[in-house]
Amino acid sequence: MTIQELAENRLQVLQMRAGSIVDMEIVLPANRKRIKTEFVGALENQFIILNHPSHQRLGAAMDYVKEGTEVIVRALPEEGDGQIIAFKETIKSVTTHPARLIYLYYPNEVQTYKLRAQTRIPTLIPAVLSVEGKSEVGVIKDISLAGLMFDVQKTHLPEELKELSCEILIEGKDAKKLTLVGKVCRVKENQEDIVSLGIHLDSQDEQVQAILKDYLIDISVLGNE
């Protein structure tokens, strides 16, 4: 990577929108704690500010949210054209007044990953599947630009699902409704009347990226730190 490319990657941090969701991974002595939080802001070459998650969400990792602890941050910027950014940095300080905030050193290096059609991102997103006028609530287990895996009870769905067109309704941030359209290409029977449906999505990259911005859960599959 050239010096110019490194500089451009670092500038992407400044393009992140305040209030957007980021994935923060806290490096603990024996393991790691991954949690979602909000990006508050950044001052170029000085620091990055993140919202401090609650004690209930952090659990035992609370004691390690302090000066000197390493964290890994991953995000999908609003204007990033599907570019995931990721960097590893150290906590500079933690404030409690007037708000609980985490200050990170500004990263020397920011990696970028292009979200590709074949990249599957593990999720746990509740959604409603509609097939031939019948609907059922289920969970999106993973998603890519090309398709997704949907776990759902088959009780109220058609008996033969393969090759049927379908819609997946998701409630995004601020109660915004997002709808994906696709076709069931694979059906796997599970226990207790649950089926896993492999669904091929029509070309709708923007909708998938919008979902990932609202439900940024685990994008570690896109590259190593």
C-alpha positions in Angstrom: 0.0 0.0 0.0 1.4 3.4 -1.0 1.8 6.4 1.4 -1.0 8.2 -0.4 -3.3 5.2 0.0 -2.5 5.0 3.7 -3.3 8.7 4.1 -6.6 8.3 2.2 -7.6 5.4 4.5 -6.9 7.5 7.6 -9.1 10.3 6.3 -12.0 7.9 6.1 -12.3 8.1 9.8 -13.2 11.8 9.5 -16.0 11.0 7.0 -17.8 8.8 9.6 -21.1 10.2 10.7 -21.7 11.1 14.4 -24.1 8.6 15.9 -23.3 5.8 13.5 -22.8 2.3 14.9 -19.3 0.8 15.2 -18.1 -2.6 16.3 -15.6 -2.2 19.2 -13.5 -5.2 20.2 -11.7 -4.9 23.6 -8.5 -6.8 23.8 -8.5 -8.6 27.2 -5.7 -10.6 28.8 -7.3 -14.0 28.1 -9.9 -13.2 25.4 -11.7 -10.4 23.7 -15.0 -8.6 24.2 -16.9 -7.4 21.1 -19.7 -4.9 21.5 -21.5 -2.3 19.5 -21.3 1.4 20.4 -21.7 4.8 18.8 -19.1 6.9 17.0 -19.2 10.4 18.5 -16.5 12.2 16.6 -12.8 12.7 15.7 -10.1 15.3 15.6 -7.6 14.5 12.9 -4.2 13.2 14.2 -5.3 13.7 17.8 -8.1 11.4 18.9 -11.3 9.5 18.2 -14.3 9.6 20.5 -16.7 6.7 21.1 -19.7 6.4 23.4 -18.9 4.4 26.6 -21.2 1.3 26.7 -23.1 0.6 29.8 -21.8 -1.6 32.6 -24.5 -4.1 31.9 -23.4 -4.5 28.3 -19.7 -4.6 29.1 -19.9 -7.1 31.9 -16.5 -8.2 33.1 -14.8 -6.2 30.4 -15.8 -3.0 32.2 -12.6 -3.1 34.3 -10.5 -3.0 31.1 -12.1 0.1 29.5 -9.3 2.3 30.7 -6.1 4.1 29.5 -3.7 1.8 27.8 -6.1 -0.9 26.7 -6.0 -1.9 23.0 -9.3 -1.9 21.1 -10.1 -2.9 17.5 -12.7 -0.7 15.7 -14.6 -1.7 12.6 -17.2 0.4 10.8 -19.1 0.8 7.6 -19.1 4.6 6.8 -22.2 6.2 5.3 -20.3 7.4 2.2 -17.9 4.4 2.0 -19.4 2.7 -1.1 -19.4 -0.6 0.8 -15.9 -0.1 2.2 -15.4 -1.5 5.6 -12.8 0.3 7.6 -10.9 -1.2 10.6 -8.1 -0.2 12.9 -6.4 -1.1 16.1 -5.6 1.6 18.6 -5.1 2.3 22.3 -7.5 4.0 24.7 -6.1 7.5 25.4 -8.5 8.3 28.2 -12.0 7.7 29.6 -14.2 10.6 30.8 -17.3 10.5 33.1 -18.3 14.2 32.9 -20.2 15.7 31.3 -20.7 12.3 29.5 -19.1 8.8 29.6 -16.8 8.8 26.6 -13.9 6.8 25.3 -11.0 8.6 23.7 -8.8 6.6 21.4 -5.5 7.7 19.9 -5.9 8.6 16.2 -4.8 5.5 14.2 -1.6 5.5 12.2 -3.0 2.9 9.9 -6.6 2.2 8.8 -7.4 -0.9 6.7 -10.2 -1.0 4.2 -12.1 -4.0 2.9 -14.4 -4.1 0.0 -17.7 -5.8 0.8 -18.0 -8.5 -1.9 -21.0 -10.5 -3.0 -19.5 -13.8 -1.7 -18.6 -12.4 1.8 -21.0 -13.8 4.4 -21.4 -11.8 7.5 -22.8 -13.6 10.6 -25.8 -11.8 12.0 -28.8 -12.3 14.3 -31.3 -10.0 12.7 -35.1 -10.5 13.3 -37.1 -10.2 10.1 -40.4 -11.3 8.5 -40.4 -13.6 5.6 -43.3 -13.4 3.1 -43.9 -16.1 0.5 -47.0 -16.4 -1.7 -49.1 -14.3 0.7 -48.0 -16.2 3.8 -45.7 -14.6 6.4 -43.6 -15.9 9.3 -41.1 -14.2 11.7 -37.6 -15.6 11.7 -33.9 -14.7 12.0 -31.3 -13.8 9.4 -28.3 -15.9 10.4 -25.9 -14.5 7.8 -26.0 -12.1 4.9 -23.9 -11.0 1.9 -24.6 -8.8 -1.1 -25.8 -11.8 -3.0 -27.9 -13.7 -0.5 -28.7 -14.6 3.1 -29.5 -17.6 5.3 -32.9 -17.3 7.0 -34.0 -19.6 9.9 -37.8 -19.8 10.3 -40.6 -22.0 11.5 -42.3 -23.6 8.5 -45.7 -23.9 10.1 -47.4 -21.1 8.3 -45.4 -21.2 5.1 -46.0 -23.1 1.8 -45.1 -26.8 1.9 -42.7 -26.5 -1.1 -40.5 -23.4 -0.7 -37.6 -24.0 -3.1 -37.6 -21.7 -6.2 -40.4 -19.5 -4.7 -40.0 -15.8 -4.8 -40.0 -14.1 -1.4 -39.7 -10.8 0.5 -37.8 -10.2 3.7 -39.0 -7.3 5.8 -36.6 -5.8 8.3 -37.1 -2.9 10.7 -34.0 -0.8 10.6 -32.8 2.2 12.6 -35.4 4.8 13.6 -38.2 2.3 12.7 -37.3 2.5 9.0 -38.6 -0.4 7.0 -36.2 -2.2 4.7 -37.4 -4.8 2.2 -35.2 -7.3 0.4 -36.5 -9.3 -2.6 -35.2 -12.7 -3.6 -35.8 -16.4 -4.3 -35.4 -19.5 -2.1 -32.6 -21.5 -3.6 -31.9 -24.0 -0.8 -34.0 -25.6 2.0 -32.5 -27.4 4.9 -34.7 -29.1 7.5 -33.8 -28.6 11.1 -35.2 -29.8 14.4 -38.5 -28.6 16.0 -40.1 -27.6 12.7 -37.4 -25.0 11.9 -36.0 -24.7 8.3 -32.9 -22.9 7.1 -33.5 -21.2 3.8 -30.8 -20.1 1.5 -32.2 -17.0 -0.3 -30.6 -15.5 -3.4 -31.1 -11.8 -3.4 -31.8 -9.6 -6.4 -29.3 -6.9 -7.1 -29.9 -4.5 -4.1 -26.4 -3.7 -2.7 -27.6 -0.4 -1.2 -30.3 -2.0 0.9 -27.9 -4.7 2.2 -25.3 -2.0 3.1 -28.1 -0.1 5.0 -28.9 -3.2 7.0 -25.3 -3.7 7.9 -25.0 -0.1 9.1 -27.9 -0.7 11.5 -26.9 -4.2 12.6 -23.1 -4.1 12.6 -22.5 -7.3 14.6 -19.5 -9.2 13.3 -17.5 -8.2 10.2 -14.3 -9.9 11.3 -14.6 -12.3 8.3 -13.7 -9.4 6.0 -10.1 -9.5 7.0 -7.5 -9.9 9.7 -6.5 -7.1 12.0 
